[in-house]
Amino acid sequence: MRAMTADVVVVGGGATGVGVARDAAMRGMSVVLLERADLAQGTSGRFHGLVHSGGRYVVSDPGSARECAEENTIISRIHADAIECTGGLFVVTPEDDLAFSDKFLVGAQQAGVACEELSLSEALRIEPRLNPGIKRAFAVNDGAVDGWQMVWGAARSARAYGAEILTYHEVTDLVVEGEGADRRVVAVRAHGLKTGEDLTISCAMVVNAAGPWGGRLAAMAGSEAIEIVAGAGIMVAVNHRLVNHVINRCVHPSDGDIIVPDHTVSIIGTTDRRVPDPDHLLIPREEVAQMLDAGEVLIPGFRQTRTVHAWAGARPLVRDKRVSGTDTRHMSRGMTVLRHSEAEGLAG
């Protein structure tokens, strides 16, 4: 068994984990990141490619809307080569309640989300494939992101600052010393899936960035302070770039209400349902049909395009006691940092 030592061990090689590893390395800490597959193989590589303006959440979750707007500005500046600043439109389709758009405009102003109402003629000029029956349109700062380029770019930067990134290393255990309220995680054990080598990394801190798998990691340390819920959704890509802006329905967040232009395709998403195991995500035929129908409402003729790919991803959500345990659609998308030493006497 190989032994290593680090200030920080980060578990999870998605955008959050790689971002944490980079940040810690930039601060002069010794960092090891462990990922059981390749980078961006979980949620960070299985989404619709949207860089949120924050508009989606200005009514339902203003705190998340504000965070989205702030993050959009930051990543568009520091990682511009992974971002296409397409801009976005929120449109009220003939099937939507016009009253929601008033709440949307007020919510955007209160959350600090840049938003400008366009005339219908201007909206149809810049996106001629839009449903000609739209009743209202708003321009926002949505964009598209290449998830792999984003994560790998951050990983290369982290390595340049001295971080060690070990892909295909699965965490098998967290070593805990002490008892009761005086426990501390002091090491991480992992197995090299390609090398066959076992590894123990002694450390001062473990950062759990395992996304929807984070509950499994916390359980290895006997943690009961947090419940992480996996909310699964499917996305469908069609073979044309039908639009050049992100197109959103101006409604409460719902299934199939976003179309993202991504390189040469357009992606529609997403559904949202709780699943017990993020390693086993289904792509139900009826949900694919649902996405195609939803696309038709925004872009007439969407169903006549050729579907080239469908996939599923799982978003990691902190269990929100304000809604039903199965209602992943309405659980907050806000960021949560949990300090286990304060929450349950588990340091490190």
N, C-alpha and C positions, 0 to 999 in steps of 0.2 A: 504494500500500500504506500502510495506517495503522500508526503505531507507538505503542506504549504501554509503560509501565514499571510494574512491581509488585514488591513484596517476594516474594509467593507467587502462583504460578499453580496452581490446582487443576483437574485434568482429570477430569471425570466428575460428572454432576449427579444422582446418587442420594443415598441417606441418608448414606453415608460422605463423599462429596465435599462436599455441602452442609454437613454437620456440621463438617468440617474448615475450610471457608471461614468459617463462623460463628465457630468458636473462634479462628481466626487474626485475624479482624477485631476480635473482642472484646479481643484482646491488643494492638491498636493497629497491626497490620500492614496494608499496602495489599494487597488481594486481588482477583484476577480469577479467576472460575470459568468454564470452557469446557465446554459440553455440546453434542454434535452433534445431538441431537433436543430434546425438551422434558424438563423435570425429571421424574424418577421413571419414565422410559420403559424402563429396563432391569430389573435384578433387583428394585429397590425398588418397582416397580409390578406385578411378575409373581410373586407368591408367595401363600401361603395366609392371610396376615394374622395369623399367630400371634405374640404376644409371649411368648417362652419363659420359663417359670418356671425352666428348667434341668433339669427332671425328665427330659426326653428323653435327656440325655447323662450322667446320674449314674453309669451303669455303663460305658458305652463310651468316654466322653471327659470325665472329671471336671473337667479344667481349663476346658473350654467350658461345662460346667454351672455352674461358679462364676461365670464371666463373664456368662452369661445372667441369673443371679439378680441380680447387681449392676446390670446394665444395665436390667433390668425395673424395679427400684426407682427408678433415676435418671429414665428417660424417663416413667414414670408420674407423677413429681413435676413435671418441668419442661415436659412437653408433654401435660398431662392431657386436653386437648380432642381429641387424636388417638387416645386409648387408651380402650378399654372394659375395665374390670377384671372380666372375667366369672368368673374362677376357672377351675380345670380339674380334671378327674378322670383318673387313670390306672386303668384297669380290666383285670382278668384275665378274658378271655372264656373260654367253654367250650373253645375251640381252643388256648389258650395254656398254657405250662408254668408251673405254680404256683411252682416253685422260683425262677424269676427274680424274683418279687416280693420275696423275702427279700433278694436282692442289691440290688434297687431301694431298699428302705427303708434299708439300711445305707449305700448310696452317697449317698442324699439327705442323710443326717445328716453324712457326712464332707465333702460338698461345700458344706454350708451352704445347701441348698435346702429351703425350708419345705415340710413334708409331714406330713399327718395321715391316719391310716387311719380310714375310715368303716365303719360297719356296712353290710351289704348292703341292709338295709331303708332306711337313710338315703340311700344312693346312689340307690336306685330311687325314693325319695320326691322328691328334688330333680331327678332326670332320669328321669321315668317311661318314656321311650322306649328306655332302655338295654336291652340284651339281658338278659332276666330270669335267664339262666343264669350271669351273672358270678360269679366265685369270690372276688374280693377287689377293694377299691376304695380309692384314696388321693386326698385333696384337695391341690391345689397352687395356686400363684399364677399360673397362665397367664392370658393376656388376649388381646384382639383389637386390632389397630392398623389405622387407615386410612392406608395408605402414602403416598397423595398428600397428605393433610392433614398428615402428619408432615413430609414433605420440603418442601412449600411453606411451612409454618409456619416451619421452620428457615431457609428461603431468605429469607423476609420479615424475619426477625430479623437475618440476615447483612447484608442490604441496609441495615437501620437502623443497623448498625455501620459502614457504609461500603464493604462488599464490592460489586464489580460482577459481575453474573451474566449471562453471554452465552450464551443458548440458541441452537440451530441454528448453532453454530460448530464445525466439525470440525477437529481438530488434524491438520495435514499433515506437520509435521516438528518435531523438537527440534534446536536449534542447539547443537553441542558444540564447545568450544574445548580445545586442548591435545592431548597424545598419551599413550599408554600408561597409567600409573597416575596421571597428573596431568591427567585430563580433567575437564571441568566443563560441565554444561548451563547455558547462559547466556540462552536465549530459547526461546520457543515460537512456532511459525508456525501460523496457523489460517485457515480459509476460511469466510466467512459464507454459509451455504447459502441463505439468503433474500435477503441483500443483494448477494451476489456479490463482496463486498469481501474482500481479503486483509489479514491482520493479523499483525503481529509484536509480541510482548510480551517485552521484556527483563525478566529477573527474577533474584532470588537463589536461588530454590528452586522446583522443580516437585514437586507431590504427585500421584502416580499413583493416582487413585481410580476408575479405569475399570472396575473389577470384572472380569468374565470377558473383557473386551477389554484388560485391563491388559498382557498380554504383547505385544500389538501396539505399545502406546505405548512400553514399555521397549525394544523392538527398534529404534525410531527413534533411540534414543541409543546403540545398540550394546551394550545391557546383556544379559548372559547369566547373571546371578546368580540368577534366579528363573524358575520355570516355573509359570504359572497355568493351571489346568485348569478347563474349563467342565463342570459337572455339571448336566445338564438334568433337569427334572421337570415333569410335568403336574399340573394341579389341575382339579377339577370342582365347579361350584356347582349346587346344587339349589334349588328355588323356595320352600322354607320354612325358617324358623328352627326346625329340628327339636329343637335342644338350646339351652340357655342357658349352659352351661359348655363349655369346650374339652374334647373327649373324646379321650383317648389310649389306645392299647393298651399294656399294661404288658409290653413285650417289647423285645428289642434293636431299635434303629431299623430300620424296614422300610418297604416300599411301602404306602401307603394306611392308615397307622396313626394319623392325626390328623383329627378333624373340628372345624372352627372356626366358631362362630356369628359372622357378620359382617353387621351391619345386618339386613336382612330375609332373608338367605339362609344356607345352611350350605355350607361348602367342605371338601372332602376332598382330601388330598394325602399324599404326593406320590411319584412314581417318582424314580429316580436313575440316570442313565447318562451316561457321558462323551460329549461331542459335539465335533467338530472346529471348528465355527463357531457362536458364539452368536447370529449374525444369522439363522440358518436353523434353527429349532427345529420339529420335527414334533410332531403330536399323534396318535399311532397309535391306531387304533380299539381295538386289543386292550388298550392301557393305560387307556383310558376304561372299558372293561368291567371291567378289573382293579380300578379305583377303586370302581366301583359294587358289585362283589362284596365288597370289603373293607369298605365302608360297611355292608353287610348284616350283617356279623359283629358290629359295634358297635351298630347301630340296626336291628333287624328291620323290614323294610318300606322301607328306604332306596332300594332299586331301584325302588319304585313311585312315588317322587316324580318330578317333572318336572325334567329336566336343562336348565338355562338357559344355561350357558356352560362352555366348557372352554378352557384356555390353558396355555401352557408358559413357563417361565422358566429361566434358567441361573444357578446359584450359582457364584461365583468361589472356587476352592479352590487353596491352595498345594500343589503336587505333594508328596505324602507318600511318601517312599521306603520306608516300612515296609509299604506295601500295593501291590498291583498298580496299574499306571498307568491301568487301566480301572476300578478299583474306587472310584468316587467316593462310594459309600455309606459307606465306612469311612475315607475321608480326614478328618483332623481339621477341625472347624468352628472351631477356635481362631483368634484374631486374630494377624496377623503384621505387624510393622513392619520393613521392610528398609531399612537405611542403606547405600546403594550405595557411598558413599565408603569405608566400612569393608570391604564385601564384595568390591568389584572396582575400587577406585580411580576411581570415577566420582562426582564431587561434584555438588552442586546438585540 
